[in-house]
């Protein structure tokens, strides 16, 4: 079951950190890119949602898909979500993932 309160906390933390580092616009663009990537790839959405696929495997695939396309801050955030097994919290919007900003 989705937890909007938890998703909001993670989103707020990312936004606060992006503002602190002066990278809000870049993180916003990263989220738009990720949303488009999820909209265009049902496999990516299924990967993020799957409780069966191990976190290290998800992380390797996500890093391969996003290589050179996202800021380091967004990549660090993605690593956090995957290692804390929170990826499915952000895989709930109408396109499948990343409705943060």
Buried (B, 14 or more C-beta within 10 A) or exposed (E): EEEEEEBEEBBEEBBEBBEEEEBBEBBBBBBEBBBEBBBEBEEBBEBBBBEEBEBEEBBEBBBEBBEEEBBEBBBEBBBBBBEEEBBBBBBBBEBBBBBBB
